[in-house]
Each structure stands twice: as structure tokens, then as C-alpha cells.
């Protein structure tokens, strides 16, 4: 059974605006463990579902997609954004 993880996209550190805020990401959980390739030594597996990443405008839309396609899912909310307010003069103390 395929299990989907729905999480809220976090803002990048360099992003100050609110564009694309509130977007939700759907990605699939790994079904089999990764193993090293004997030739190259790189980790890999036959599970290609982990390469699929879909974004949705709302959490409800992502949940509706899972319901439509019969996918089990769990929702992970983004951690709260904590602002560190600091004056420029604090750099010289």
C-alpha cells in the first residue's frame, strides 16, 4: 500500500515575501530500503514513487487527491516561523 506524506512548504531562508506561501507538498513514503549498488557504491532502490513530488494550493486539495486515488496519507504541518528581530547596532556590541 502506498502511503503519501502531505506537508506544508516552508519558506526559504532568503525569501522575505509571501508569494507561494500556503502551498502543500505531496510526496510518497519509501516502500523498500535503499541498498548500495555493487558497481558504483551509490545508494538506490527499485522504488520510483519517491521521485514524485506534487504541489497543491491547499491542504484540502491534497487530501482530496489522496481520497480520489485511494492513497493512505498523513499530514505534517510546517513548524512555526520564528522571527529574530535585531537592530543593526546589535552587530557592534
Biotite code that builds the C-alpha atoms (Angstrom):
import biotite.structure as struc

atoms = struc.array([
    struc.Atom([0.000, 0.000, 0.000], chain_id="A", res_id=1, res_name="UNK", atom_name="CA", element="C"),
    struc.Atom([1.330, 3.388, -0.982], chain_id="A", res_id=2, res_name="UNK", atom_name="CA", element="C"),
    struc.Atom([1.448, 5.982, 1.791], chain_id="A", res_id=3, res_name="UNK", atom_name="CA", element="C"),
    struc.Atom([1.586, 9.687, 0.951], chain_id="A", res_id=4, res_name="UNK", atom_name="CA", element="C"),
    struc.Atom([3.064, 12.414, 3.122], chain_id="A", res_id=5, res_name="UNK", atom_name="CA", element="C"),
    struc.Atom([1.425, 15.844, 2.878], chain_id="A", res_id=6, res_name="UNK", atom_name="CA", element="C"),
    struc.Atom([3.439, 18.726, 4.281], chain_id="A", res_id=7, res_name="UNK", atom_name="CA", element="C"),
    struc.Atom([3.286, 22.481, 4.129], chain_id="A", res_id=8, res_name="UNK", atom_name="CA", element="C"),
    struc.Atom([6.110, 24.020, 2.110], chain_id="A", res_id=9, res_name="UNK", atom_name="CA", element="C"),
    struc.Atom([8.451, 26.086, 4.227], chain_id="A", res_id=10, res_name="UNK", atom_name="CA", element="C"),
    struc.Atom([9.756, 29.440, 3.146], chain_id="A", res_id=11, res_name="UNK", atom_name="CA", element="C"),
    struc.Atom([13.371, 29.536, 2.146], chain_id="A", res_id=12, res_name="UNK", atom_name="CA", element="C"),
    struc.Atom([15.742, 31.485, 4.379], chain_id="A", res_id=13, res_name="UNK", atom_name="CA", element="C"),
    struc.Atom([16.335, 34.077, 1.673], chain_id="A", res_id=14, res_name="UNK", atom_name="CA", element="C"),
    struc.Atom([12.638, 34.503, 0.906], chain_id="A", res_id=15, res_name="UNK", atom_name="CA", element="C"),
    struc.Atom([11.114, 37.552, 2.561], chain_id="A", res_id=16, res_name="UNK", atom_name="CA", element="C"),
    struc.Atom([7.879, 37.818, 0.594], chain_id="A", res_id=17, res_name="UNK", atom_name="CA", element="C"),
    struc.Atom([4.711, 35.821, 0.986], chain_id="A", res_id=18, res_name="UNK", atom_name="CA", element="C"),
    struc.Atom([4.429, 34.602, -2.629], chain_id="A", res_id=19, res_name="UNK", atom_name="CA", element="C"),
    struc.Atom([3.744, 30.860, -2.849], chain_id="A", res_id=20, res_name="UNK", atom_name="CA", element="C"),
    struc.Atom([3.035, 30.795, 0.887], chain_id="A", res_id=21, res_name="UNK", atom_name="CA", element="C"),
    struc.Atom([0.475, 28.233, 1.980], chain_id="A", res_id=22, res_name="UNK", atom_name="CA", element="C"),
    struc.Atom([1.413, 25.673, -0.706], chain_id="A", res_id=23, res_name="UNK", atom_name="CA", element="C"),
    struc.Atom([1.299, 21.994, 0.217], chain_id="A", res_id=24, res_name="UNK", atom_name="CA", element="C"),
    struc.Atom([3.594, 19.225, -0.987], chain_id="A", res_id=25, res_name="UNK", atom_name="CA", element="C"),
    struc.Atom([2.583, 15.607, -1.541], chain_id="A", res_id=26, res_name="UNK", atom_name="CA", element="C"),
    struc.Atom([5.337, 13.008, -1.716], chain_id="A", res_id=27, res_name="UNK", atom_name="CA", element="C"),
    struc.Atom([5.347, 9.258, -1.262], chain_id="A", res_id=28, res_name="UNK", atom_name="CA", element="C"),
    struc.Atom([6.974, 7.297, 1.547], chain_id="A", res_id=29, res_name="UNK", atom_name="CA", element="C"),
    struc.Atom([9.668, 4.781, 0.670], chain_id="A", res_id=30, res_name="UNK", atom_name="CA", element="C"),
    struc.Atom([8.337, 1.212, 0.285], chain_id="A", res_id=31, res_name="UNK", atom_name="CA", element="C"),
    struc.Atom([11.676, -0.582, 0.313], chain_id="A", res_id=32, res_name="UNK", atom_name="CA", element="C"),
    struc.Atom([15.031, 0.176, 1.867], chain_id="A", res_id=33, res_name="UNK", atom_name="CA", element="C"),
    struc.Atom([17.875, 1.640, -0.145], chain_id="A", res_id=34, res_name="UNK", atom_name="CA", element="C"),
    struc.Atom([20.860, -0.582, -0.819], chain_id="A", res_id=35, res_name="UNK", atom_name="CA", element="C"),
    struc.Atom([24.294, 0.210, -2.233], chain_id="A", res_id=36, res_name="UNK", atom_name="CA", element="C"),
    struc.Atom([24.874, -0.552, -5.889], chain_id="A", res_id=37, res_name="UNK", atom_name="CA", element="C"),
    struc.Atom([27.722, -3.076, -6.151], chain_id="A", res_id=38, res_name="UNK", atom_name="CA", element="C"),
    struc.Atom([29.238, -1.363, -9.192], chain_id="A", res_id=39, res_name="UNK", atom_name="CA", element="C"),
    struc.Atom([29.116, 2.323, -8.234], chain_id="A", res_id=40, res_name="UNK", atom_name="CA", element="C"),
    struc.Atom([28.511, 2.186, -4.484], chain_id="A", res_id=41, res_name="UNK", atom_name="CA", element="C"),
    struc.Atom([25.646, 4.690, -4.781], chain_id="A", res_id=42, res_name="UNK", atom_name="CA", element="C"),
    struc.Atom([22.505, 4.060, -2.758], chain_id="A", res_id=43, res_name="UNK", atom_name="CA", element="C"),
    struc.Atom([19.369, 3.200, -4.663], chain_id="A", res_id=44, res_name="UNK", atom_name="CA", element="C"),
    struc.Atom([16.268, 1.048, -4.823], chain_id="A", res_id=45, res_name="UNK", atom_name="CA", element="C"),
    struc.Atom([13.625, -0.070, -7.271], chain_id="A", res_id=46, res_name="UNK", atom_name="CA", element="C"),
    struc.Atom([11.041, 2.227, -5.684], chain_id="A", res_id=47, res_name="UNK", atom_name="CA", element="C"),
    struc.Atom([10.464, 5.126, -8.079], chain_id="A", res_id=48, res_name="UNK", atom_name="CA", element="C"),
    struc.Atom([7.472, 6.606, -6.225], chain_id="A", res_id=49, res_name="UNK", atom_name="CA", element="C"),
    struc.Atom([9.824, 8.651, -4.042], chain_id="A", res_id=50, res_name="UNK", atom_name="CA", element="C"),
    struc.Atom([10.776, 10.714, -7.113], chain_id="A", res_id=51, res_name="UNK", atom_name="CA", element="C"),
    struc.Atom([7.218, 12.051, -7.461], chain_id="A", res_id=52, res_name="UNK", atom_name="CA", element="C"),
    struc.Atom([6.540, 15.417, -5.803], chain_id="A", res_id=53, res_name="UNK", atom_name="CA", element="C"),
    struc.Atom([3.266, 17.286, -6.358], chain_id="A", res_id=54, res_name="UNK", atom_name="CA", element="C"),
    struc.Atom([2.269, 20.693, -5.017], chain_id="A", res_id=55, res_name="UNK", atom_name="CA", element="C"),
    struc.Atom([-1.257, 21.799, -4.198], chain_id="A", res_id=56, res_name="UNK", atom_name="CA", element="C"),
    struc.Atom([-2.772, 25.177, -3.394], chain_id="A", res_id=57, res_name="UNK", atom_name="CA", element="C"),
    struc.Atom([-4.404, 23.895, -0.207], chain_id="A", res_id=58, res_name="UNK", atom_name="CA", element="C"),
    struc.Atom([-4.248, 21.035, 2.250], chain_id="A", res_id=59, res_name="UNK", atom_name="CA", element="C"),
    struc.Atom([-7.818, 20.058, 1.349], chain_id="A", res_id=60, res_name="UNK", atom_name="CA", element="C"),
    struc.Atom([-6.881, 19.706, -2.331], chain_id="A", res_id=61, res_name="UNK", atom_name="CA", element="C"),
    struc.Atom([-4.005, 17.358, -1.458], chain_id="A", res_id=62, res_name="UNK", atom_name="CA", element="C"),
    struc.Atom([-6.254, 15.273, 0.798], chain_id="A", res_id=63, res_name="UNK", atom_name="CA", element="C"),
    struc.Atom([-8.922, 15.139, -1.931], chain_id="A", res_id=64, res_name="UNK", atom_name="CA", element="C"),
    struc.Atom([-6.287, 13.862, -4.385], chain_id="A", res_id=65, res_name="UNK", atom_name="CA", element="C"),
    struc.Atom([-5.370, 11.069, -1.958], chain_id="A", res_id=66, res_name="UNK", atom_name="CA", element="C"),
    struc.Atom([-9.018, 10.175, -1.441], chain_id="A", res_id=67, res_name="UNK", atom_name="CA", element="C"),
    struc.Atom([-9.679, 10.117, -5.192], chain_id="A", res_id=68, res_name="UNK", atom_name="CA", element="C"),
    struc.Atom([-6.753, 7.777, -5.867], chain_id="A", res_id=69, res_name="UNK", atom_name="CA", element="C"),
    struc.Atom([-7.204, 5.596, -2.770], chain_id="A", res_id=70, res_name="UNK", atom_name="CA", element="C"),
    struc.Atom([-3.945, 6.575, -1.074], chain_id="A", res_id=71, res_name="UNK", atom_name="CA", element="C"),
    struc.Atom([-3.319, 6.440, 2.658], chain_id="A", res_id=72, res_name="UNK", atom_name="CA", element="C"),
    struc.Atom([-1.881, 9.729, 3.854], chain_id="A", res_id=73, res_name="UNK", atom_name="CA", element="C"),
    struc.Atom([-0.711, 11.673, 6.869], chain_id="A", res_id=74, res_name="UNK", atom_name="CA", element="C"),
    struc.Atom([-0.376, 15.452, 7.217], chain_id="A", res_id=75, res_name="UNK", atom_name="CA", element="C"),
    struc.Atom([2.709, 17.191, 8.618], chain_id="A", res_id=76, res_name="UNK", atom_name="CA", element="C"),
    struc.Atom([2.218, 20.912, 9.346], chain_id="A", res_id=77, res_name="UNK", atom_name="CA", element="C"),
    struc.Atom([5.195, 23.231, 8.904], chain_id="A", res_id=78, res_name="UNK", atom_name="CA", element="C"),
    struc.Atom([6.921, 24.416, 12.077], chain_id="A", res_id=79, res_name="UNK", atom_name="CA", element="C"),
    struc.Atom([6.015, 27.979, 13.064], chain_id="A", res_id=80, res_name="UNK", atom_name="CA", element="C"),
    struc.Atom([8.216, 30.705, 11.635], chain_id="A", res_id=81, res_name="UNK", atom_name="CA", element="C"),
    struc.Atom([10.173, 32.384, 14.394], chain_id="A", res_id=82, res_name="UNK", atom_name="CA", element="C"),
    struc.Atom([11.496, 35.834, 13.590], chain_id="A", res_id=83, res_name="UNK", atom_name="CA", element="C"),
    struc.Atom([14.614, 37.069, 15.315], chain_id="A", res_id=84, res_name="UNK", atom_name="CA", element="C"),
    struc.Atom([14.189, 40.826, 15.433], chain_id="A", res_id=85, res_name="UNK", atom_name="CA", element="C"),
    struc.Atom([17.524, 42.521, 15.771], chain_id="A", res_id=86, res_name="UNK", atom_name="CA", element="C"),
    struc.Atom([18.731, 46.074, 15.352], chain_id="A", res_id=87, res_name="UNK", atom_name="CA", element="C"),
    struc.Atom([21.709, 46.807, 13.119], chain_id="A", res_id=88, res_name="UNK", atom_name="CA", element="C"),
    struc.Atom([23.533, 48.348, 16.072], chain_id="A", res_id=89, res_name="UNK", atom_name="CA", element="C"),
    struc.Atom([23.437, 44.959, 17.869], chain_id="A", res_id=90, res_name="UNK", atom_name="CA", element="C"),
    struc.Atom([26.096, 43.725, 15.401], chain_id="A", res_id=91, res_name="UNK", atom_name="CA", element="C"),
    struc.Atom([28.654, 46.002, 17.098], chain_id="A", res_id=92, res_name="UNK", atom_name="CA", element="C"),
    struc.Atom([28.078, 45.110, 20.755], chain_id="A", res_id=93, res_name="UNK", atom_name="CA", element="C"),
])
